[in-house]
Amino acid sequence: MAGIKDRIEFFFEQLARVLYTHRFKTLLLLFLFVGAVFYKLPALTVDTNSEALLKDDDPKKIIYNAFRDQFGQDRMILVAITADHIFSENFLKN
């Protein structure tokens, strides 16, 4: 066990020496990397759809799509009503 620990510590010591020796190159590479990440940040999208996790030819996805086509989408419809007293008896009767 001590051999693995010593090798890991030696690796990080050498890495620190190299990074410190070439600190300006390291900073330049770091700034280029961070700049590239920030440059592409506006194009970043997050797909929260669980269907995107399955391939198009996955048997389970094919069955699910057939089920959805037969019974309809799982989307929700929201109806908004505006009135002074929407819970009054007169409004609910009409």
N, C-alpha and C positions, 0 to 999 in steps of 0.2 A: 504493500500500500504506500509506503513511504517513497518508493520509486516513482509512482504515478504523480503523487503530490509534488515531488521535487521537479519533475518534468513540466508540470503545469505552471508552477511558480517560475521556473526558468524561462518558459515561453513568455509569460507576461512581463518578466523583467526585460527580456530582449525586445519585446514589442514596445515597452515604455522607452527604452533607449533609442530605438529607431524613430519613434514618433517625436521624441524630444530633439534628436539630432536633426531631423528634417521637419522642424515645427512649422516653418512657413509653407512648405509644400503640403503638409498635413492640413493646415488652416485653409489653404487655397482649395484643396480637394473637399474639405468639409463645407466650405461656403458654396462651392459649385454644386455639391449634392443637395444642400438645403435649398439653394436657389432653384434647382430643377424640380424639387418637390413642390415648392411654392408656386412655380410657374404652371404646373399641372393641377394644382389644387382646385381651381374653378371648374375644371372638367371632371372632377371626381363625382361619381354617382353611387348611391347606395341602393341596391335592389333588395327590398325586404320581402319580395314575393317568394313564397316557399316553392313554387313551381320551378323557379329558375335553378334550383338545386338538382333537378332531374334532367337527364338528357331527353331529347325529343323522341327517341326510339325506345325509351324505357317502358316495359310492359305496364307497370303501375301507373305511369303518367298517361298512357294510351287509354287504360280503363277509366281513369279519373276524367279525362277529357270526354270520353263517350258518356259517362254519367252526367257530367256537367251539361253536355249538349242536350241530353234527354230531359233533365230536370231543371235546367236554367242556371244562370250565373249566381254567384254568392255575393252579389253587390247589394248595397243597402240604399233604399230610397228615403229621403228625408223630406217631409212636407212641413212647411212653416205657415202658421196661422197667426195673424195679428188682429187683436181686438182689445177693447178695454178690459172686459171681464170674461176671459175664455172659459172659466169654470163655473159661470153662473148657469142656472137652470134654463133660462130663456135661450142663451147662446147654444147650449148643448142640445136642446130640442130642435133647433133650426138646423 
